[in-house]
Amino acid sequence: MASGLLSKKARFSKNGQSVSDESHTDGPKGRFDLIDKRQLVVDPSYQRDLRSSKVQEIVAEFSWAAFGVVLVALRSDGKYYVYDGQHRVMAAMLIEHLSVLPCLVFSFDDLPEEARAFVLTNTKRGAMSAGEKFTARVIANDPDAMMIAGILSRNGLRVATSRGDKSEGAIKCVDAVESTYKRGGGDHLDRVLRIAKRVCRSTMPQKRLVSALSLLDRHLQKTERTSIERSDIVEKLETLGVNELLLAMTRMAEFEGTSNPRTWMAGLIKAINSGKRSRRIEQIAIGE
């Protein structure tokens, strides 16, 4: 057996106790089957609300590898009820050439047991973090993810590979980084990260700072045809430091009663303008 793989008799730790893989199991084992999609039923009594945007996304990027298997319950009425995979099934309904779907079929004693299986399936597996998704996209040669990874690398940064990644250069605000890239492109992201690193010094840039700098950079380009790399702005940002800037954003969010990139940028502008008589940045209306 290949090194690193668990043998059939491997033992796992549960609550500090060593247990075999054949114990501490619950419920029946499922069986694999290919089932006509028209035979699959979704019970709305315990399912999440159906999101049409999610269904359309699956249709547009359909892949059997991503589709996986649908988890279904064979009830006493002989019908197959989907308890995990309703969005994938609804997407398959819209794709005419798909007829049968790969399913893992279970038989439960009653509806409550079926609903408990739904809860366990959707809470125990753990969702992928934004960083884990981004890393997977880079490995899959996604052009945008690879471009962002390159820009991060030039600035001595990389996306944290896990929630607990505290290694040097590991940045966790991947959503803010991706949003910055999508809204302004590669040069814009590069500029934002350069300034964020200068402001943060030995700490990693946070979501609020990256988002606020991104919005401010675009605001300056629109209103003054300049950028956050204007010398007086950079000097003031470095003088204030990341803690003072984050505090200014927090105060503005509290004053406005809402916390979002616009209020964070407004707080940033107020901090930069403080004590300045010239070259003040035009403030924005939060509700715009």
Contacts in CASP RR format, 6 or more apart in sequence:
PFRMAT RR
TARGET T0000
AUTHOR 0000-0000-0000
METHOD contacts of the structure
MODEL  1
MASGLLSKKARFSKNGQSVSDESHTDGPKGRFDLIDKRQLVVDPSYQRDL
RSSKVQEIVAEFSWAAFGVVLVALRSDGKYYVYDGQHRVMAAMLIEHLSV
LPCLVFSFDDLPEEARAFVLTNTKRGAMSAGEKFTARVIANDPDAMMIAG
ILSRNGLRVATSRGDKSEGAIKCVDAVESTYKRGGGDHLDRVLRIAKRVC
RSTMPQKRLVSALSLLDRHLQKTERTSIERSDIVEKLETLGVNELLLAMT
RMAEFEGTSNPRTWMAGLIKAINSGKRSRRIEQIAIGE
1 7 0 8 1.000
6 21 0 8 1.000
8 21 0 8 1.000
9 20 0 8 1.000
9 21 0 8 1.000
10 21 0 8 1.000
11 18 0 8 1.000
11 19 0 8 1.000
11 20 0 8 1.000
11 21 0 8 1.000
12 18 0 8 1.000
12 19 0 8 1.000
12 20 0 8 1.000
12 21 0 8 1.000
13 19 0 8 1.000
14 24 0 8 1.000
28 106 0 8 1.000
28 107 0 8 1.000
28 108 0 8 1.000
30 104 0 8 1.000
30 105 0 8 1.000
30 106 0 8 1.000
31 104 0 8 1.000
31 105 0 8 1.000
32 69 0 8 1.000
32 102 0 8 1.000
32 103 0 8 1.000
32 104 0 8 1.000
32 105 0 8 1.000
33 103 0 8 1.000
33 104 0 8 1.000
33 105 0 8 1.000
34 100 0 8 1.000
34 101 0 8 1.000
34 102 0 8 1.000
34 103 0 8 1.000
35 72 0 8 1.000
35 80 0 8 1.000
35 100 0 8 1.000
35 101 0 8 1.000
35 103 0 8 1.000
35 105 0 8 1.000
36 99 0 8 1.000
36 100 0 8 1.000
37 89 0 8 1.000
37 92 0 8 1.000
37 93 0 8 1.000
37 98 0 8 1.000
37 99 0 8 1.000
37 100 0 8 1.000
37 101 0 8 1.000
39 79 0 8 1.000
39 80 0 8 1.000
40 70 0 8 1.000
40 72 0 8 1.000
40 80 0 8 1.000
40 81 0 8 1.000
40 82 0 8 1.000
40 89 0 8 1.000
40 101 0 8 1.000
40 103 0 8 1.000
41 79 0 8 1.000
41 80 0 8 1.000
41 81 0 8 1.000
41 82 0 8 1.000
42 81 0 8 1.000
42 82 0 8 1.000
42 86 0 8 1.000
42 89 0 8 1.000
42 90 0 8 1.000
43 81 0 8 1.000
43 82 0 8 1.000
43 83 0 8 1.000
43 111 0 8 1.000
45 111 0 8 1.000
45 115 0 8 1.000
46 83 0 8 1.000
46 114 0 8 1.000
46 115 0 8 1.000
46 118 0 8 1.000
47 83 0 8 1.000
47 86 0 8 1.000
47 118 0 8 1.000
48 86 0 8 1.000
48 122 0 8 1.000
50 86 0 8 1.000
50 87 0 8 1.000
50 90 0 8 1.000
51 87 0 8 1.000
54 87 0 8 1.000
55 87 0 8 1.000
55 90 0 8 1.000
55 91 0 8 1.000
55 94 0 8 1.000
56 91 0 8 1.000
58 66 0 8 1.000
58 67 0 8 1.000
58 87 0 8 1.000
58 88 0 8 1.000
58 91 0 8 1.000
59 91 0 8 1.000
59 94 0 8 1.000
59 95 0 8 1.000
62 91 0 8 1.000
62 95 0 8 1.000
67 88 0 8 1.000
67 92 0 8 1.000
67 101 0 8 1.000
67 102 0 8 1.000
68 88 0 8 1.000
68 102 0 8 1.000
69 102 0 8 1.000
69 103 0 8 1.000
69 104 0 8 1.000
70 82 0 8 1.000
70 84 0 8 1.000
70 85 0 8 1.000
70 88 0 8 1.000
70 89 0 8 1.000
70 101 0 8 1.000
70 102 0 8 1.000
70 103 0 8 1.000
70 104 0 8 1.000
71 82 0 8 1.000
71 83 0 8 1.000
71 84 0 8 1.000
71 85 0 8 1.000
71 103 0 8 1.000
71 104 0 8 1.000
71 106 0 8 1.000
71 117 0 8 1.000
71 121 0 8 1.000
72 80 0 8 1.000
72 81 0 8 1.000
72 82 0 8 1.000
72 83 0 8 1.000
72 103 0 8 1.000
72 104 0 8 1.000
72 105 0 8 1.000
72 106 0 8 1.000
73 80 0 8 1.000
73 81 0 8 1.000
73 83 0 8 1.000
73 105 0 8 1.000
73 106 0 8 1.000
73 107 0 8 1.000
73 108 0 8 1.000
73 114 0 8 1.000
73 117 0 8 1.000
74 80 0 8 1.000
74 81 0 8 1.000
74 105 0 8 1.000
74 106 0 8 1.000
74 107 0 8 1.000
75 81 0 8 1.000
75 108 0 8 1.000
75 114 0 8 1.000
80 103 0 8 1.000
80 105 0 8 1.000
81 114 0 8 1.000
82 89 0 8 1.000
83 114 0 8 1.000
83 115 0 8 1.000
83 117 0 8 1.000
83 118 0 8 1.000
83 121 0 8 1.000
84 118 0 8 1.000
84 121 0 8 1.000
84 122 0 8 1.000
88 101 0 8 1.000
89 101 0 8 1.000
92 98 0 8 1.000
92 101 0 8 1.000
106 117 0 8 1.000
108 114 0 8 1.000
108 117 0 8 1.000
128 136 0 8 1.000
129 162 0 8 1.000
129 163 0 8 1.000
130 174 0 8 1.000
130 175 0 8 1.000
131 159 0 8 1.000
131 160 0 8 1.000
131 161 0 8 1.000
131 162 0 8 1.000
131 172 0 8 1.000
131 174 0 8 1.000
132 161 0 8 1.000
132 162 0 8 1.000
134 145 0 8 1.000
134 148 0 8 1.000
134 159 0 8 1.000
134 174 0 8 1.000
134 178 0 8 1.000
135 159 0 8 1.000
135 161 0 8 1.000
137 144 0 8 1.000
137 145 0 8 1.000
138 145 0 8 1.000
138 146 0 8 1.000
138 149 0 8 1.000
144 178 0 8 1.000
144 181 0 8 1.000
144 182 0 8 1.000
147 181 0 8 1.000
147 186 0 8 1.000
148 177 0 8 1.000
148 178 0 8 1.000
148 181 0 8 1.000
148 186 0 8 1.000
148 189 0 8 1.000
149 158 0 8 1.000
149 159 0 8 1.000
151 181 0 8 1.000
151 186 0 8 1.000
151 189 0 8 1.000
151 190 0 8 1.000
151 193 0 8 1.000
152 158 0 8 1.000
152 159 0 8 1.000
152 171 0 8 1.000
152 177 0 8 1.000
152 193 0 8 1.000
154 190 0 8 1.000
155 190 0 8 1.000
155 193 0 8 1.000
155 194 0 8 1.000
155 197 0 8 1.000
156 169 0 8 1.000
156 197 0 8 1.000
157 169 0 8 1.000
157 170 0 8 1.000
157 171 0 8 1.000
157 193 0 8 1.000
157 197 0 8 1.000
157 204 0 8 1.000
157 205 0 8 1.000
158 169 0 8 1.000
158 170 0 8 1.000
158 171 0 8 1.000
159 170 0 8 1.000
159 171 0 8 1.000
159 172 0 8 1.000
159 174 0 8 1.000
159 177 0 8 1.000
160 170 0 8 1.000
160 171 0 8 1.000
160 172 0 8 1.000
160 174 0 8 1.000
161 170 0 8 1.000
163 172 0 8 1.000
165 172 0 8 1.000
169 204 0 8 1.000
170 204 0 8 1.000
171 177 0 8 1.000
171 204 0 8 1.000
171 205 0 8 1.000
172 204 0 8 1.000
173 205 0 8 1.000
173 206 0 8 1.000
173 207 0 8 1.000
173 210 0 8 1.000
175 207 0 8 1.000
176 207 0 8 1.000
176 210 0 8 1.000
176 211 0 8 1.000
176 214 0 8 1.000
177 189 0 8 1.000
177 193 0 8 1.000
177 210 0 8 1.000
179 211 0 8 1.000
179 214 0 8 1.000
180 188 0 8 1.000
180 189 0 8 1.000
180 192 0 8 1.000
180 210 0 8 1.000
180 211 0 8 1.000
180 214 0 8 1.000
181 188 0 8 1.000
181 189 0 8 1.000
183 214 0 8 1.000
183 218 0 8 1.000
184 214 0 8 1.000
184 218 0 8 1.000
188 214 0 8 1.000
188 217 0 8 1.000
188 218 0 8 1.000
189 214 0 8 1.000
191 217 0 8 1.000
191 227 0 8 1.000
191 228 0 8 1.000
191 229 0 8 1.000
192 210 0 8 1.000
192 213 0 8 1.000
192 214 0 8 1.000
192 217 0 8 1.000
192 228 0 8 1.000
193 205 0 8 1.000
193 210 0 8 1.000
194 229 0 8 1.000
195 213 0 8 1.000
195 228 0 8 1.000
195 229 0 8 1.000
195 234 0 8 1.000
195 237 0 8 1.000
196 205 0 8 1.000
196 209 0 8 1.000
196 210 0 8 1.000
196 213 0 8 1.000
197 205 0 8 1.000
198 234 0 8 1.000
198 237 0 8 1.000
198 238 0 8 1.000
199 205 0 8 1.000
199 209 0 8 1.000
199 237 0 8 1.000
199 238 0 8 1.000
199 240 0 8 1.000
199 241 0 8 1.000
199 242 0 8 1.000
199 245 0 8 1.000
200 206 0 8 1.000
200 209 0 8 1.000
200 242 0 8 1.000
201 241 0 8 1.000
201 242 0 8 1.000
203 242 0 8 1.000
206 242 0 8 1.000
206 246 0 8 1.000
208 246 0 8 1.000
208 249 0 8 1.000
208 264 0 8 1.000
209 242 0 8 1.000
209 245 0 8 1.000
209 246 0 8 1.000
209 249 0 8 1.000
209 264 0 8 1.000
211 261 0 8 1.000
211 264 0 8 1.000
211 265 0 8 1.000
212 245 0 8 1.000
212 249 0 8 1.000
212 261 0 8 1.000
212 264 0 8 1.000
212 265 0 8 1.000
212 267 0 8 1.000
212 268 0 8 1.000
213 228 0 8 1.000
213 268 0 8 1.000
214 261 0 8 1.000
215 261 0 8 1.000
215 262 0 8 1.000
215 264 0 8 1.000
215 265 0 8 1.000
216 228 0 8 1.000
216 265 0 8 1.000
216 268 0 8 1.000
216 269 0 8 1.000
216 281 0 8 1.000
217 227 0 8 1.000
217 228 0 8 1.000
219 265 0 8 1.000
219 281 0 8 1.000
219 282 0 8 1.000
219 284 0 8 1.000
220 226 0 8 1.000
220 227 0 8 1.000
220 228 0 8 1.000
220 230 0 8 1.000
220 233 0 8 1.000
220 281 0 8 1.000
221 227 0 8 1.000
223 282 0 8 1.000
224 281 0 8 1.000
224 282 0 8 1.000
228 234 0 8 1.000
228 237 0 8 1.000
232 276 0 8 1.000
232 279 0 8 1.000
233 272 0 8 1.000
233 281 0 8 1.000
236 271 0 8 1.000
236 272 0 8 1.000
236 276 0 8 1.000
237 245 0 8 1.000
237 272 0 8 1.000
240 248 0 8 1.000
240 271 0 8 1.000
240 272 0 8 1.000
244 271 0 8 1.000
245 268 0 8 1.000
245 271 0 8 1.000
248 267 0 8 1.000
248 268 0 8 1.000
248 270 0 8 1.000
248 271 0 8 1.000
249 263 0 8 1.000
249 264 0 8 1.000
249 267 0 8 1.000
249 268 0 8 1.000
251 267 0 8 1.000
252 263 0 8 1.000
252 264 0 8 1.000
252 266 0 8 1.000
252 267 0 8 1.000
252 270 0 8 1.000
253 259 0 8 1.000
253 260 0 8 1.000
253 263 0 8 1.000
253 264 0 8 1.000
256 263 0 8 1.000
256 266 0 8 1.000
256 286 0 8 1.000
257 263 0 8 1.000
258 286 0 8 1.000
262 284 0 8 1.000
262 286 0 8 1.000
262 287 0 8 1.000
262 288 0 8 1.000
263 286 0 8 1.000
265 284 0 8 1.000
266 283 0 8 1.000
266 284 0 8 1.000
266 286 0 8 1.000
269 281 0 8 1.000
269 283 0 8 1.000
269 284 0 8 1.000
270 283 0 8 1.000
272 281 0 8 1.000
273 280 0 8 1.000
273 281 0 8 1.000
273 283 0 8 1.000
END
